[in-house]
């Protein structure tokens, strides 16, 4: 047993060597006599405050949509009823270091439409420090779409197609193009693409004796995106300009029947999103001194219509307009205290304006203003790393419905954070962390209008009177060489905003409400196992006489969550994920992933009747044309087992759903080669990453 534990340490060390060191989430390049040497990206990086998953080189993640890739990440749960969580923590979604500011069905549709082969990496920040918004709640997921800009002109084309057949054949295809270049004045980058997506869903609401609603939905979604960036080098300083535009047009045919009714409806959902960011990065002779200014404007416009296909009558006519703008500045500098200390400070101001419309009439006008300031110290002494910080945030929330004024919310709070890490040996550490956070109700939960679906027995409602949630987050983690980790976390939430299914007369309704107290316990464990341990034995494996990049291995993840809620005596849930890589002849890489969970545990106010996201996926990938062309063939949910089924606790209602998850597809990425031997990679433009050791998301 002792030898086996020693071997695990050596093993993970070799995995680390295989991937080679990168500097703070990005690849570095070195130019030697016009030959570019590029380090290999790590598939998974375990850092003190975050976990980073590389999408660009992982064929099993970048085949299909972003949502399909996210569902394969160990520890990440996506469900119809409880949204997106990672290791028990609700996720605030960012893209390219800026908040998406879309939620619920709009967010799901967005991630299902964005092709995964346009994604570079995904960062999940489980221990956000003082430099991160206190409104991040429990955790942040940052989806990075940008590639590295190159000197001279370069381009990458990506394409994907997939097919399903349930009641009939359905198709999905996407195309995207990334073009970038740099001259002596500035660098520029453009990424544009489209996605056409046909989908099927079957849902069922019932009680002990009656089927309340049985629906089949036939969807057809069209999605287009355009992202551009400019970078101006002003001696030591940099000025970056980013503009993102996405638009979607989603249609659905919905046939429903239940107790006392039969109906056939058609829904239309149009969404436009614009995002502009200006970022000035001031640099000094002292390389550790940095000053950044950023201004960001984000607008979202949505229109949702539901009409009866037989009579042509309007069932729902709702929409909303949302405007968010933010200014922030960050300053950091290192100085000699203990061995090395970094001091960071910054301020932020943002405002959100939200207007909900029903039949063209405003029935919710909501405004929120946030002011914030933070300071944080990060110190190193011998084998210890310390972080101590605090963030002061002030909120002013007001508004009115079409019948009354909202209760104003004016509050100023202090949010401390502290972390201590003991580095046993390089890349092996023990970390303990505490932070206090707040989560403000998102506009989807506040919206009193139904932008989902409605029939005589089923409806969906928001709640404009929701109050913020306060979190106390604790985490302890042991990590070795990026891949092996074991951790425990606890989140205590006061006034948790919760989606619940309740009885509504003779039917069912999905609502949002505040829950006084919720505690979530989470345990997780990750372990890599090379197959050569079983074929060649421990002694031969410890010689390390192999190329770690080309070995066959199995990666195992086990997680356990227990949700403690008022008047609920439920049990915890176990989650399991296994990913295996096998290198076949001709350097064909075979990857298989399997996800499942236990049943009978409570997930907030839902008891799962079937395993969460249980499915088995396989991917075959190979590179051609001097590694410029990557081709992947995949099949998701081979055994068609991915479905959802819940008992709504406190009621006699049962909810079930099934999507067309069994899917066969092909994706390709072609890096159009440049003939210029001087072409080399520069820093990212699209995501405005801060340089060196600063986090991608600040303040």
Secondary structure, DSSP 8 states (H G I E B T S, - for coil): -HHHHHHHHHHHHHHHHHH---BTTB--EEEETTEEEE----SEEE-SSEEEEE-TT-HHHHSSBHHHHHHTSTTEEEETTTEEEETTEEEEEEETTEE----HHHHHHHHHHSBGGG--EEEEESS--TTS-GGGTTEEEEEE---EEESS-EEEEEEEEEEEESSSEEEEEEEEEEEEEE-SSEEEEEEEEEEEEEEEEEEEEE-SS-EEEEEEEEEEEEEEEEEEEEEEEETTEEEEEEEEEEEEEEEEEEEEEETTEEEEEEEEEEEEEEEEEEEEEEE-SSTT-EEEEEEEEEEEEEEEEEEETTT--EEEEEEEEEEEEEEEEEEEEEE-SSSEEEEEEEEEEEEEEEEEEETTEEEEEEEEEEEEEEEEEEEEETTEEEEEEEEEEEEEEEEEESSSB---EEEEEEEEEEEEEEEEETTEEEEEEEEEEEE---HHHH--S--S--BTTEEE---TT---EEEEEEEEEEEETTTEEEEEEEEEEEEEEEEEEEEETTEEEEEEEEEEEEEEEEEEEEEEEETHHHHTHHHHHTTT-S-GGG--EEEEEEEEEEEEETT-----EEEEEEEEEEEEGGGEEEEEEEEEE-SS-EETTEEESS-TT-EEEEEEEEEETTTTEEEEEEEESTT----EEEEETTSS-EEEEEE---EEEEEEEEEE--S-TT--EEEESTT---STTS-SS--
